[in-house]
Each structure stands twice: as C-alpha cells, then as structure tokens.
Amino acid sequence: DPPLLLVCVAKTARDYSTMTAAEHFAINILSEAQKDVSIKFARPLEDRFAAVDWARAPNGCPIFAQVAAWFECSMHDVIEAGDHVMMVGRVTAFKSSGLNGLGYARGGYFAPSVAAKANSSAAGGEIGAVAVLERHAALFPLGDQNLSLPRYSAAGGDPAKTLASQLERSGLSVHDWLSLLDL
C-alpha cells in the first residue's frame, strides 16, 4: 500500500531519457493476439505509435487497443541497477480486458495461460513458488546447508491446490491469492 509497479529499463534504450524523466507512464500487457505489436515496438521504427491503435489514459499515457490489461502510473522512484534502472510507479489507473496475456521467453512467444495448462498436465513435473513476507523471500533447506525456493512434485491433480497444501505443510499460511492464478 500504495499499489506499486516496477519495470526495468536498459540505460541503452532509445527512449531511456524520456521514460525516466516522465511524471507518468503506462504499462500495456499485450494480449496473446498482439505478437505483431510486440515486434513493432522491439524494432527501431521512427514512429512506432503510428503503427498501432491507441488512446490516452486518464493522465495522457498511451494505452493500446485490445490489450490484456494496462496500468497507468505516476513516477514514484527511479533506482539504479547496473546497466538498467528500475522505474517504480504508483498505480493511478488500471483496467483488465479479460483477454489472455502474451509472454516472451528464451527467444519465443507463448500464451502464459496455455503454458500453465500444459505445465499443470505434465506428469511428474515440478511446481514452485516465490513466497514473500514483509519483503523477505522464504527459502527452504535443500541439504548440505544450501537453501532453495520451494519446489514440489506435481504428478497429477490441481497444481494450485498441490502448491497450497505443500506450503501449508511447511508452516506458511496460504491465502486466497491462489484463486487469482489462471491455471
């Protein structure tokens, strides 16, 4: 409290100075049908905004059409982090369309909702969690005095329920946040 959003920006980004000096900024969570928008903004086009349909959010930030969700933020802090900065925004407006989001990892696009369903049905797979309480991550003994994030076998069943059950057995109180996951 207040709701904050963090985004990392490379100091070499073409719009770095504009982005870090702004009083407000927006984050558009692209929908799984917007791979073309992602590609346009990844390339050095002169006017990338001319290539997409967009409107202004309450504080004037650009919000793309047909996104899964968007956040408009007022600048809260800019934190140095090596060759990047972390822009921390205080969320001033938000909207979710209910569309599935688009993900990008290891050089390829994917739909997180589809990936989660595929992962949950994989026999013998593992599930894990990042459990945070008062800005401290929960780590569990791995043996030989090493620590690890919690990981459990997900052989069949509902992965969210399996994860909640295992975390509670480890002494962590699990709340209704699991219902927010789209597994």
C-alpha positions in Angstrom: 0.0 0.0 0.0 0.1 2.1 -2.2 -0.1 -0.2 -5.2 3.3 0.0 -7.0 4.5 -1.4 -10.3 8.2 -2.0 -11.2 9.6 -2.0 -14.7 13.3 -2.3 -15.7 14.6 -0.2 -18.5 18.1 -0.6 -20.1 20.1 2.6 -20.0 20.8 2.0 -23.7 17.1 2.1 -24.6 16.3 4.6 -27.3 13.6 6.3 -25.1 15.5 6.0 -21.8 15.8 9.7 -21.0 12.2 10.4 -22.0 10.9 7.4 -19.9 12.9 8.1 -16.8 12.0 11.8 -16.8 8.3 11.3 -17.2 5.8 12.2 -14.5 3.5 9.4 -15.6 4.0 6.2 -17.6 1.8 3.3 -18.8 2.4 -0.4 -19.0 0.4 -2.3 -21.6 0.1 -6.1 -21.1 -0.2 -7.3 -24.6 -2.9 -10.0 -25.4 -1.9 -13.3 -27.0 -3.1 -11.9 -30.3 -0.7 -9.0 -30.3 2.6 -10.5 -31.3 2.8 -8.1 -34.2 2.6 -5.1 -31.7 5.4 -6.6 -29.7 7.6 -7.0 -32.8 6.9 -3.4 -33.9 8.0 -2.0 -30.6 11.1 -4.2 -30.5 12.3 -2.7 -33.8 13.8 0.8 -34.2 10.9 2.3 -36.2 10.7 6.1 -36.3 7.1 6.4 -35.1 6.0 3.1 -33.5 2.8 4.6 -32.2 1.6 5.4 -35.7 1.7 1.6 -36.4 -0.8 0.7 -33.6 -4.3 1.7 -32.4 -4.1 3.5 -29.1 -5.9 6.1 -26.9 -4.9 8.2 -23.9 -5.3 7.0 -20.3 -6.6 9.5 -17.6 -3.1 11.1 -17.3 -2.4 11.1 -21.0 -0.3 8.0 -21.3 -0.7 5.8 -24.4 -2.9 2.7 -23.9 -3.0 0.2 -26.8 -6.3 -1.2 -28.0 -7.1 -4.9 -27.3 -4.5 -5.4 -24.6 -5.0 -8.0 -21.8 -4.6 -5.2 -19.2 -3.0 -1.8 -18.7 -1.6 0.2 -15.8 -1.1 4.0 -15.7 1.4 5.1 -13.0 2.8 8.2 -11.6 6.6 8.1 -11.2 7.4 7.0 -7.6 11.1 6.3 -7.9 13.9 5.5 -10.3 16.5 3.2 -8.9 19.9 2.5 -10.4 20.5 -1.2 -11.1 23.7 -1.8 -13.1 23.1 -1.2 -16.8 19.4 -0.8 -16.1 17.2 1.3 -13.9 14.1 0.2 -12.1 11.2 2.6 -12.6 8.8 2.2 -9.7 5.3 3.6 -10.5 2.4 4.3 -8.2 -0.6 2.8 -10.0 -3.2 5.5 -10.6 -5.4 3.7 -13.1 -5.8 0.1 -14.2 -8.1 -2.0 -16.5 -8.2 -5.6 -17.4 -10.0 -6.8 -20.5 -10.1 -10.5 -19.5 -8.1 -11.4 -22.6 -5.1 -13.8 -22.2 -1.7 -12.2 -22.0 1.3 -12.7 -24.3 4.6 -13.9 -22.9 8.1 -13.9 -24.3 11.0 -16.1 -23.1 14.1 -17.8 -24.4 13.6 -16.2 -27.9 10.0 -17.1 -28.4 6.4 -16.0 -27.8 3.9 -18.0 -25.8 0.5 -17.6 -24.2 1.0 -17.9 -20.4 -2.5 -19.4 -19.8 -1.7 -22.2 -22.4 1.7 -22.8 -20.9 0.3 -23.0 -17.4 -2.3 -25.6 -18.5 0.4 -27.6 -20.4 2.7 -27.5 -17.4 0.0 -28.5 -15.0 -0.9 -31.6 -17.0 2.7 -32.7 -17.4 3.2 -35.9 -15.4 6.0 -35.9 -12.9 6.6 -32.2 -13.4 7.6 -29.7 -10.6 5.8 -26.7 -9.4 7.3 -23.9 -7.3 6.6 -20.6 -5.7 8.2 -17.4 -4.6 6.8 -16.8 -1.1 7.4 -13.3 0.2 6.5 -11.9 3.6 7.4 -8.4 4.6 10.0 -8.1 1.7 11.8 -11.3 2.6 11.6 -14.4 0.4 11.0 -17.7 2.0 13.8 -20.2 1.3 13.8 -23.9 2.3 16.6 -26.3 3.3 18.0 -28.1 0.3 20.6 -30.2 2.2 24.2 -29.5 3.0 23.2 -26.1 4.4 22.0 -24.9 1.0 18.7 -23.1 0.5 16.2 -23.1 -2.3 12.9 -21.7 -3.3 10.1 -24.1 -2.5 9.6 -26.8 -5.2 7.3 -29.8 -5.2 6.4 -32.7 -7.4 3.2 -32.0 -9.4 2.4 -35.5 -10.5 -1.3 -35.2 -11.3 -4.0 -33.1 -9.6 -4.6 -29.4 -9.4 -1.2 -27.7 -9.3 -2.5 -24.7 -7.3 -4.0 -27.0 -4.6 -0.8 -29.1 -4.5 1.3 -26.0 -4.0 -1.0 -24.6 -1.3 -1.0 -27.9 0.5 2.8 -28.2 0.4 3.4 -24.6 1.5 0.9 -25.0 4.4 2.7 -28.2 5.5 5.9 -26.2 5.5 4.4 -23.8 8.0 3.4 -21.0 5.6 -0.2 -19.6 5.7 -1.6 -19.6 2.2 -4.4 -17.2 1.5 -6.9 -16.8 -1.3 -4.3 -15.4 -3.7 -4.1 -18.8 -5.3 -7.5 -18.3 -6.8 -6.1 -15.4 -8.7 -3.8 -17.7 -10.7 -5.2 -18.8 -14.1 -4.0 -22.4 -14.1 
